[in-house]
């Protein structure tokens, strides 16, 4: 997958175009992740280091498993569905050497 194309696509959205599903919101609160920071990562995807496309439910949308790097030991993983809006399905905070996770894929 071309990470630069996805970065361009995400940066074309505004924060008002981002929908955070209830499940993702609960996960963010439990994992102590600021939702404004999540939205900022989407509209300004400079931290996006890896993404893989997943099977979406509808043909009109794309689904991605995205990793946003903060350090060698910390990243955020978001599962996004993209169509006319960006829908955040889930949010996960990874506090370990996450590069190995990506290398296995």
ROSE-4610 file (N, C-alpha, C; in Angstrom, 1 decimal, always signed):
// ROSE-4610
residu = [X/X/X/X/X/X/X/X/X/X/X/X/X/X/X/X/X/X/X/X/X/X/X/X/X/X/X/X/X/X/X/X/X/X/X/X/X/X/X/X/X/X/X/X/X/X/X/X/X/X/X/X/X/X/X/X/X/X/X/X/X/X/X/X/X/X/X/X/X/X/X/X/X/X/X/X/X/X/X/X/X/X/X/X/X/X/X/X/X/X/X/X/X/X/X/X/X/X/X/X/X/X/X/X/X/X/X/X/X/X/X/X/X/X/X/X/X/X/X/X/X/X/X/X/X/X/X/X/X/X/X/X/X/X/X/X/X/X/X/X/X/X/X/X/X/X/X/X/X/X/X/X/X/X/X/X/X/X/X/X/X/X/X/X/X/X/X/X/X/X/X/X/X/X/X/X/X/X/X/X/X/X/X/X/X/X/X/X/X/X/X/X/X/X/X/X/X/X/X/X/X/X/X/X/X/X/X/X/X/X/X/X/X/X/X/X/X/X/X/X/X/X/X/X/X/X/X/X/X/X/X/X/X/X/X/X/X/X/X/X/X/X/X/X/X/X/X/X/X/X/X/X/X/X/X/X/X/X/X/X/X/X/X/X/X/X/X/X/X/X/X/X/X/X/X/X/X/X/X/X/X/X/X/X/X/X/X/X/X/X/X/X/X/X/X/X/X/X/X/X/X/X/X/X/X/X/X/X/X/X/X/X/X/X/X]
num = [1/1/1/2/2/2/3/3/3/4/4/4/5/5/5/6/6/6/7/7/7/8/8/8/9/9/9/10/10/10/11/11/11/12/12/12/13/13/13/14/14/14/15/15/15/16/16/16/17/17/17/18/18/18/19/19/19/20/20/20/21/21/21/22/22/22/23/23/23/24/24/24/25/25/25/26/26/26/27/27/27/28/28/28/29/29/29/30/30/30/31/31/31/32/32/32/33/33/33/34/34/34/35/35/35/36/36/36/37/37/37/38/38/38/39/39/39/40/40/40/41/41/41/42/42/42/43/43/43/44/44/44/45/45/45/46/46/46/47/47/47/48/48/48/49/49/49/50/50/50/51/51/51/52/52/52/53/53/53/54/54/54/55/55/55/56/56/56/57/57/57/58/58/58/59/59/59/60/60/60/61/61/61/62/62/62/63/63/63/64/64/64/65/65/65/66/66/66/67/67/67/68/68/68/69/69/69/70/70/70/71/71/71/72/72/72/73/73/73/74/74/74/75/75/75/76/76/76/77/77/77/78/78/78/79/79/79/80/80/80/81/81/81/82/82/82/83/83/83/84/84/84/85/85/85/86/86/86/87/87/87/88/88/88/89/89/89/90/90/90/91/91/91/92/92/92/93/93/93/94/94/94/95/95/95/96/96/96/97/97/97/98/98/98/99/99/99/100/100/100/101/101/101/102/102/102/103/103/103/104/104/104/105/105/105]
x = [+0.8/+0.0/+0.9/+0.5/+1.3/+0.9/+1.8/+1.5/+1.4/+2.1/+2.0/+0.7/+0.1/-1.3/-2.3/-2.2/-3.1/-2.9/-1.7/-1.4/-2.1/-2.0/-2.6/-4.1/-4.6/-6.1/-6.6/-5.9/-6.3/-6.2/-5.1/-4.9/-5.9/-6.7/-7.7/-9.0/-9.1/-10.3/-10.1/-11.2/-11.2/-11.6/-11.3/-11.7/-13.2/-14.0/-15.5/-15.9/-15.0/-15.3/-15.0/-14.5/-14.1/-15.2/-15.6/-16.7/-16.0/-16.1/-15.6/-16.7/-16.7/-17.7/-17.7/-18.8/-18.9/-17.9/-17.7/-16.7/-15.3/-14.9/-13.6/-13.5/-14.5/-14.5/-14.3/-15.0/-14.9/-13.4/-12.9/-11.5/-10.5/-10.7/-9.8/-9.8/-11.0/-11.1/-10.4/-10.7/-10.1/-8.6/-8.1/-6.7/-6.0/-6.7/-6.1/-5.5/-6.4/-6.0/-6.9/-6.3/-7.0/-7.6/-9.0/-9.7/-9.3/-8.9/-8.4/-7.1/-6.3/-5.0/-5.2/-6.2/-6.6/-7.0/-7.9/-8.3/-7.2/-6.3/-5.1/-4.2/-4.1/-3.3/-3.9/-5.2/-5.9/-5.7/-6.0/-5.9/-4.5/-3.6/-2.1/-1.4/-1.3/-0.8/+0.7/+1.4/+2.9/+3.4/+2.7/+3.1/+2.7/+1.9/+1.5/+2.7/+3.0/+4.2/+3.9/+2.7/+2.3/+0.8/+0.3/-1.1/-1.3/-2.3/-2.7/-4.2/-4.5/-5.9/-6.6/-7.8/-8.6/-9.9/-10.6/-11.9/-12.9/-13.5/-14.6/-16.0/-17.0/-18.3/-19.0/-18.7/-19.3/-18.3/-18.7/-17.7/-17.4/-18.2/-18.0/-17.0/-16.5/-15.6/-14.3/-13.3/-12.0/-11.8/-11.2/-10.9/-9.4/-8.8/-7.4/-7.1/-6.0/-5.4/-4.2/-4.1/-3.1/-2.3/-1.0/-0.1/+0.5/+0.3/+0.9/+2.0/+3.2/+4.3/+4.6/+4.8/+5.2/+6.7/+7.1/+8.5/+8.7/+9.8/+10.1/+9.2/+8.8/+8.0/+6.5/+6.1/+4.7/+4.2/+3.0/+2.3/+0.8/+0.0/-1.4/-1.8/-2.8/-3.3/-4.8/-5.1/-6.5/-7.0/-8.2/-8.9/-9.9/-9.7/-10.4/-11.2/-12.4/-13.2/-13.3/-12.9/-12.9/-13.9/-14.7/-15.6/-15.7/-16.9/-16.9/-16.5/-16.5/-16.0/-15.0/-14.3/-13.4/-14.1/-14.3/-14.9/-13.9/-13.7/-12.7/-13.5/-13.1/-13.8/-13.3/-11.9/-11.3/-10.0/-9.6/-8.3/-7.6/-6.3/-5.5/-4.2/-3.8/-2.4/-1.5/-0.4/+0.6/+1.8/+2.2/+3.3/+4.4/+4.8/+5.9/+6.6/+7.6/+8.3/+7.4/+6.6/+5.6/+6.1/+7.4/+8.0/+7.9/+8.1/+8.1/+6.7/+5.7/+4.3/+4.2/+4.7/+4.6/+5.5/+6.7/+7.6/+6.9/+6.1/+5.5/+4.4/+3.9/+2.8/+3.5]
y = [-1.2/+0.0/+1.2/+2.2/+3.5/+4.4/+4.5/+5.3/+6.8/+7.2/+8.7/+9.0/+8.2/+8.4/+8.5/+7.6/+7.6/+8.9/+9.3/+10.6/+11.7/+11.8/+12.9/+12.8/+11.6/+11.4/+11.9/+11.5/+11.8/+13.3/+13.9/+15.4/+16.2/+15.6/+16.4/+16.6/+15.9/+16.0/+17.0/+17.5/+18.5/+17.7/+18.3/+17.7/+17.4/+18.3/+18.1/+16.9/+16.4/+15.2/+13.9/+14.0/+12.8/+12.4/+11.1/+10.6/+9.5/+9.6/+8.6/+7.8/+6.5/+5.6/+5.5/+5.1/+5.0/+4.1/+2.9/+2.0/+2.6/+3.3/+4.0/+5.0/+5.8/+6.8/+6.2/+5.1/+4.4/+3.9/+3.3/+2.7/+3.8/+5.0/+6.1/+6.6/+6.7/+7.1/+6.1/+4.9/+3.8/+3.8/+4.0/+4.0/+5.3/+6.3/+7.7/+8.3/+8.3/+8.9/+10.1/+11.2/+12.5/+12.4/+12.6/+12.5/+13.6/+14.8/+15.9/+15.5/+14.8/+14.3/+13.3/+12.5/+11.5/+12.2/+13.2/+13.9/+14.7/+15.2/+15.9/+14.9/+13.7/+12.7/+12.4/+12.4/+12.1/+13.2/+14.5/+15.6/+16.0/+15.7/+16.0/+14.7/+13.8/+12.4/+12.3/+13.2/+13.1/+11.9/+11.5/+10.4/+9.0/+9.0/+7.7/+7.0/+5.8/+5.1/+3.8/+3.3/+2.0/+2.0/+1.4/+1.2/+0.0/-0.8/-1.9/-1.8/-2.1/-2.0/-3.3/-3.1/-4.3/-4.3/-5.4/-5.6/-4.7/-3.8/-3.0/-3.6/-3.2/-3.8/-3.3/-2.1/-1.6/-1.3/-1.4/-1.1/+0.3/+1.2/+2.6/+3.2/+2.3/+2.8/+1.9/+2.5/+1.8/+1.7/+0.6/+0.4/+0.2/+0.9/+0.8/+0.6/-0.2/-0.4/+0.4/+1.5/+2.5/+2.6/+2.8/+2.9/+4.3/+5.1/+6.4/+6.4/+6.7/+6.5/+7.8/+7.5/+8.6/+8.4/+7.1/+6.8/+5.3/+4.8/+3.4/+2.5/+3.0/+2.1/+2.5/+3.5/+3.9/+4.4/+3.8/+4.3/+4.1/+4.8/+4.6/+3.8/+2.9/+2.1/+2.5/+3.0/+3.3/+2.4/+1.9/+1.3/+2.3/+2.7/+3.7/+3.2/+3.8/+3.5/+4.9/+5.0/+6.2/+6.2/+7.2/+7.4/+8.9/+9.5/+11.0/+11.5/+10.7/+11.0/+10.0/+10.3/+9.4/+8.9/+7.6/+7.0/+6.2/+6.5/+5.8/+4.7/+3.5/+2.3/+1.9/+1.9/+1.6/+2.4/+2.5/+3.2/+2.4/+2.1/+1.3/+2.0/+2.0/+2.5/+1.3/+1.3/+0.3/+0.8/+0.2/+0.6/-0.4/-0.9/-1.8/-1.6/-2.4/-2.3/-2.7/-1.7/-2.0/-2.3/-1.9/-2.2/-3.7/-4.5/-6.0/-6.4/-5.8/-6.1/-5.8/-4.7/-4.3/-5.2/-5.6/-6.4/-7.8/-8.3/-9.6/-9.5/-8.4/-8.2/-8.1]
z = [+0.0/+0.0/+0.0/-0.8/-0.9/+0.3/+1.3/+2.5/+2.2/+1.2/+0.8/+0.2/-0.6/-1.1/+0.0/+1.0/+2.1/+2.9/+3.1/+3.9/+3.2/+1.8/+1.1/+1.2/+1.1/+1.2/+2.6/+3.6/+5.0/+5.2/+4.7/+4.9/+4.2/+3.2/+2.5/+3.3/+4.5/+5.3/+6.4/+6.9/+8.0/+9.3/+10.4/+11.7/+11.8/+11.1/+11.1/+10.3/+9.4/+8.6/+9.3/+10.6/+11.3/+12.3/+12.1/+13.0/+13.9/+15.2/+16.1/+16.6/+16.3/+16.7/+18.2/+18.8/+20.3/+20.9/+20.2/+20.7/+20.8/+19.7/+19.7/+20.7/+21.0/+22.0/+23.4/+23.7/+24.9/+25.1/+24.0/+24.0/+24.3/+23.7/+23.9/+25.3/+25.9/+27.3/+28.2/+28.0/+28.9/+28.7/+27.5/+27.2/+27.4/+27.9/+28.1/+26.9/+25.8/+24.6/+24.3/+24.0/+23.8/+22.4/+22.3/+21.0/+20.1/+20.6/+19.7/+19.1/+19.8/+19.3/+18.2/+18.3/+17.3/+16.0/+16.2/+15.0/+14.3/+15.1/+14.6/+13.8/+14.3/+13.6/+12.2/+12.1/+10.9/+9.9/+10.3/+9.3/+9.0/+9.9/+9.7/+10.0/+9.0/+9.2/+9.1/+9.7/+9.6/+10.5/+11.5/+12.3/+11.7/+10.6/+10.0/+9.4/+9.9/+9.4/+8.7/+8.9/+8.3/+8.2/+7.1/+7.0/+6.0/+6.4/+5.5/+5.2/+4.0/+3.6/+4.1/+4.6/+5.0/+4.2/+4.3/+3.6/+4.2/+3.4/+3.9/+3.6/+4.4/+4.2/+2.9/+2.5/+1.3/+0.2/-1.0/-2.1/-2.2/-1.7/-1.8/-0.7/+0.2/+1.2/+1.2/+1.9/+2.1/+3.6/+4.0/+5.4/+5.6/+6.6/+6.8/+8.3/+8.5/+9.8/+9.8/+10.6/+10.6/+11.9/+11.7/+12.9/+12.8/+13.9/+14.1/+15.2/+14.8/+15.7/+16.5/+17.8/+18.7/+19.2/+19.3/+19.7/+19.4/+19.7/+19.4/+20.3/+21.4/+22.3/+22.3/+21.6/+21.7/+20.3/+20.0/+18.9/+19.1/+18.2/+18.3/+17.0/+17.2/+16.0/+15.9/+14.7/+14.4/+13.3/+13.4/+12.3/+11.8/+10.5/+9.9/+8.7/+8.5/+7.3/+6.6/+5.3/+4.6/+3.4/+3.4/+2.2/+2.1/+2.2/+2.2/+3.5/+4.6/+5.9/+6.3/+7.4/+8.0/+9.3/+9.4/+10.5/+11.3/+12.5/+13.4/+14.1/+13.7/+14.3/+15.6/+15.8/+17.1/+17.2/+18.5/+18.8/+19.8/+19.5/+20.4/+20.7/+21.9/+22.3/+22.5/+21.8/+21.9/+22.6/+23.8/+24.6/+24.6/+23.5/+23.4/+22.0/+21.8/+20.5/+19.4/+18.9/+17.9/+16.5/+16.2/+14.9/+14.5/+15.5/+15.3/+14.8/+15.3/+14.9/+13.4/+12.9/+11.5/+10.7/+11.1/+10.4/+10.1/+11.0/+10.8/+9.7/+9.5/+8.4/+7.1]
